[in-house]
Amino acid sequence: MLLAYRATPSAVAVGAQIGVMRHTVRRCVRRAESLGVLAALDDSPRPGKAPVITPEARAWLVSLACQKAKDLGYPHELWTTRLLARHAREHAASAGHACMTGVVQGTVCKILTRHEVKPHKVRYYLERRDQEFETKMADVLCVYREVAVLRESQDAESHVAIISYDEKPGIQAIGNTAPDLPPQPGSHPAFARDHEYKRHGTLSLLAGIDLLTGQGHSVLPQEPEFSLPARAGAIMRYRIHRKKPRFDGVTTVPSFPLERAGSGPTGRTEWPCLTGKVHASIEDRHRSREFVDFLKKLDAAYPADTAIKVILDNHSAHISKETKAWVEAQPEGRFSFVFTPKHGSWLNLVEGFFSKMARSMLRHIRVTSKAELKARILAYLDDINRDPVVHNWTYKIAKAA
């Protein structure tokens, strides 16, 4: 406005050019003449109403917001802005802040926003409860470093097997009560599904990835009702981003056809060893008994002179008396466990496989029975059983001793 007035010193012309009244132009020019050009760029300060709420009262309100409502005698866990405003009105006089006796919810919101306090929200954090976190993480990273060294050496006669193992419990077998409706162009773009569903039970997937040789096997808890795939092996490649492993693809190599091997002592149908990269068991539960059965399959899958090193977490089934008794009964050096630290399951490579599985195959899955769920899980393993890629762990591996 000032530049336009300098070029054309006419309040009417400048107002028509900019789209304001001539009085606005004249007022801006007068402020520039009296206060200076820079001062004229902003509005002049107005007297306004003197603030009623004192800084001390605002600080008192913020201190209230930083406490839990339950600590002040309310049944609420956290504050709501209405509850906080009511509490301030009722206790302001006794606290020496009479200016807050008429405070309303909107004023409370403005004060809290100005101080960046949100007492109605919860942000979660993870407290480190394992005092030996760094040491245990270094142990796991050393194992991955060992895998890299063995792979680079290309030693075909290596008598070491390194397994990344974990369970995925509670895979729900959920069925529809009404058929899904397919997408209709121009009507609804996605599948339509009835809100009601039927629960058929849950399954637990016990999986261990061989980081070196790639030998694997599969165990089923009972005679399958569906035709199962002939192979179920998988290997993965990971790309590490920030502090958590990120799954970067799942592919597998072809495996030999499975042949029935009869029933084992637990009554479950057993299958012989096959070529693949995932040792997988699908069980109804994941107790010590199922974990020991999985270890037995690992024991049968490798030569007697192979040392089997398992990376796993501190689940009760992994450190139970039954598990320890079975491991101690094996030849010395046959099995060794490397435990991830507490809240450090992201250090286990197999977690990426479970994440990929949950975000792709298990997402929105509907089945008619648990047997169908078992069959489809094995079919998923068979589907990814192509074009193998290598396991790679890069996060902090350079720091491993």
N, C-alpha and C positions, 0 to 999 in steps of 0.2 A: 504494500500500500504506500509506504514511504518512497520507494523507488519510482512507483508510477506517478506519485504527486511531484517528485522532483522533475520527471520528464514532462509532465503536463500539470502545472500548478493550478488545477481546477478541481475543487471538491466534488462538483457535480459530475465532471467527466470521469474522474477516478472511481467514484461510486458506481457509475453506470458500467464502467469497464470491469470492476471486480465483483459487483453484485451486492453492494451494501448501500446504506443510506449516506447522504452527504454529511450528516451530523457525525457519523462514525469516523469518516475521514478527517473531519476537522478536529475531533477529539484526539485522534491519534497524532495529528500534526502538533497540537498544543502540548501533548505529553512529551513529544520528542524535543520540542523547543525548550520546555522547562526542565525535564529530567534527563534528557539525552536520548540518543537513538536506541541504544540497547535496552534501556528501561522502558521505552515505548513499545517494545516487542511483546511484553507481557502486560497482563491486567494490573492495574494499580491495586495495592493492598486495601482491603476494606476493613472497617472496624469489626463487624460481625458481633456475635454474642460471645461473651466470655465463657470458656469451658467450665462446666459444672462439676464434672468428675475430675478429681485431682489425680496427679500421677501416683500418689501413694495408694489411692483407691484402686487404680488400674493394676498396680503391682499386686495388691491383695487379691484381686479377682484372678489374676494369672496364677498366683500361688495356689489358690483353691483348685483351679483347673489342672494343676500338676499333681494333685492328689486324687486317689480313687474315691468314688462316691461311697463305696461300702465302708471305707475307713472313717467316714463322717456320719455313720449310722443309717445310711440308706440301703435298701435291698438291691439297688442297681450295682452292677460291677463297675461300669463307667458312667461318666456324666453324659446327659443330654443337655443341649443348650437351654432348654426350658427349665430343666431341673436345676441347672447351675444358676440361672437368673433368679429362680425362686429362693434358692438357698442364700444368694447374695442379698436379696431384699429382706429376708428374715433375720439375717445375722450382721448386716452392715452397721446398724446402730451400735450394737454391743462391741463391734470391732473398731469403733471409732471412725467409721466412714459413712456419715449420714447422707452424703451425696449419692450413695448407692441404694438408698431405700426405695427408689422408684425406678430402678434399672429394669429394662425390658430385654427380651430375647435378642432383638436386633442389635441393640447396643453391645450385648455380650459377644455376639458373633463378630462385630467390628473390632472390638478390643482384642479378641483372640486371634483374629486374622492378622491384625497389625503386628502381633507378637509371634506369629507363626506357631501357634499351639492348637492342636486338634485333639482334645481330650476324649472325643467320642470314637476315636479310631484306635486300632491295634496294629502295630507293625512287628512282625515276628523276627526274631534273631536266633542264632544257634550258639549256645554256650559250649565252650570246649570242656568236656567232662573227662577226657582221657589225658592224663598228665604225660603220657608217653606217646602222644600223637605223632610228633616229629620222628621219633625213633621207629615206630611201627610203619609210618609212611616210607621211611628210608628203606626198611626191610622189603616192602612190596616193590619199591622202585628198583632195588637191587635185583630182584627176581626178573623184572622186565628187562633190566640191563643184561642179565644172564641170557635171557631169550635172544636178545639182539646179538650178543657175542656168539652164541651157538649157531644162530642163523647165518651170520657172516662167515663162520668157520666152515659151514657146509659139511659138517661131520655126520656122515650117514650112519656111523656106528655109535652115535651118542646114546648112552644108557640112562638118559634122563627124560622124564615126561613132566611137563609143567601144565597144570590144569587151573583155569580160572573158573571157579564154581560158585553158584548161588542158587537160591530157590525163588520162585515166583508163586507164592501161595494165593489162594482165594480167587482163582480164575473162575468167574461165575458162568454157569451154564444157564442162560436166560432164554426163554422162548416167548414168542408172540402169542397173544390171544386172538389176534385178527391179522389177516395178511397185510403185508406192506403194499402200498400203492405206488406205482412207478411214476417218475416225473412226466408231466404233460407240458409240451411246449406251449407257451402263451398262457398257461393256467397256473401251475406251480412247478418251479424248476427242480425241486428236490424230492427224494422219496418221502412219502407220508407214512407215519407209523402211529399206531394206537398207543395211548399212554399206558395202558395196562399191560402187564407182562407176567410170566409165570417162571418161578425159580425151580430149577431142576437139581441144584446142588453146586458144589465147587470142586475144582481140581487144583492140584499143586504141580508145577513144573519144576523139576530138578535138572539143572543143566550145567555142564562143565565144558569149557572150550579148551581143547588141546592147543597150546600155543606153539608146539614144535612139530610133533609127528602127524597129528591130525587123525589118529585112530579114535573111533567112537562106537557107541552101541545104543540101543534103545530098549526100554522096559515098559511094559504095559501092566496096569493093575489087575486086569481081568481080560477074558476073551472078548475081542472087539466085535461090535455088531456091524461095523461098517468096514468096507475094504480099505485097508491102510496102505499108504505109499510104500514102495519097495526100499526106499532109502530115507534117511533122516539125518543128514550131516550138514554142517554149516560152518563157515568161517567168516570172519568179519574184518573190516578195516576201520580204524577209528581216527578221527582227527580231533585233537585236543584243543579246546577253546576256553580260555580263561582258566578256571579252576576245576571244571568238570569235564569228563570225557564226553565227546559228542559222537554219536553213531554216524558213520559216513557211508554205510552200504553193507549189505549182507549178500554174499554169494557163496556157492559151494562147489565142490567137485563131485562128479558122479560116484556112486558107491555100488558095491556088489549087492545083488538081490539078497534079501533076508530069507532065511530058511528056518522053519520051526525047529526049536531045540527042546521042546517039551516043557513041562512045568517044574518050577523050582520048589524049594522047601516052603516058600511062603504061599504057594498056590497060584502065583502070577505066571503068566506066559512069559518065557524068557526067549531072548533072541541072541544069536551069536554075534561076534564082533564084526563090524563092517568098517569100510573106509569112509571117513567123513571128518568133520572138525568139531562136532558138538556131541558130547555124551549127554543124553537126555533121558529122563524118566518122568512119566506122567503118573502121579499118585493121587489117591484120595486125601492123604494127609502128608505131613512132612515132619515126622517124629524121628527119634534116633534110629528106629527100626528101618525106616525108609532110607535114611542117610547111610546106614551101614550096608544096606542092600546096594546102594549106588557105589559105595567103595568096593564092594565085592565085584561089581561089574568092571570097575577100573582095574582091579587086581587081575581079572580074567582077560582083560583086553591087552595087557602088556606082558612082555617076557618076564621071567622070574628075576632076572638080573637088572631090571629097570627100576631106578629110583623115581617114585611118583611124588611130585611136589604139588600141593594143592593150595591155591590162594582162596581164602574164604573169610567170612565174618565170624563174630562171636555168638552166633545163634546157640541156644541151649542144646540143640541136637548135635552140634559140632563138638561140644566139650562135655557131653554127658558121660556118666560112668560106663554105659553100654558102648559108646563109641570109643572111649579110651581103652576099654578092655579088649575090643576087637583089634584096634591098631597095635596095641602092645603084643598081641598074640601073633602078629605078622613078623616075618624076618626083619632083623635090624636094618634100618635104612630104607625099607620098602616104601613107607609112607611118611611124609613130613608135611606139617601144616604151617602156612604163613598167614597170620591173621591180620586183617585190615583193622585200623584203629576205630574206636567208637565214633559213629557219625562220619565214617570215612569209607562207606560202601562205594562211593563214586570212584575210588581207586581200583575197583574190580572191573576188569574189562567186560565181563559177562553182563554187567548192568546195562551196557549199551544195547546188547541184543534184546534184553527184556524191554527196554524203552522203545526200540524200533518195532518190536512185536506189538506192544500195547497201542502205539500210535498208528499202526497200519492194519494188521490182521485182526486184532481183538477189538478194534474200535467199532462200536455199534453192532457187534456180532450177535446173532440170534440163532439158537439151535433148538432142536426138539428133545435132546437128551444129553447126558454127560458123555455117552459113547460117541455121539456125533461131534461133540467138542474135542474129544481126544483125537478123533480121526482128522478133523480139520487142522488141529495143531500140527500133527505129523505131516499133513498135506502142505502146510505152510513151510515146514522145514524142507520138504521135498521140492517145493516151488523155488526156494532160494538156493537150491543145490546146483548152481551153475556158475561158471566163470569165477573161480576162486581169487580172492585178493588176500593180502598178507595182514596179519595183526601188526599194528604199529602203535606204540605208546611213546609220546614225545614230551608230555608235561613233566618238567623237572627231572627228566631221566638223565640229563647231563650232570646233575648234582649227585646222582647215585654213586656210591663208592664202588 
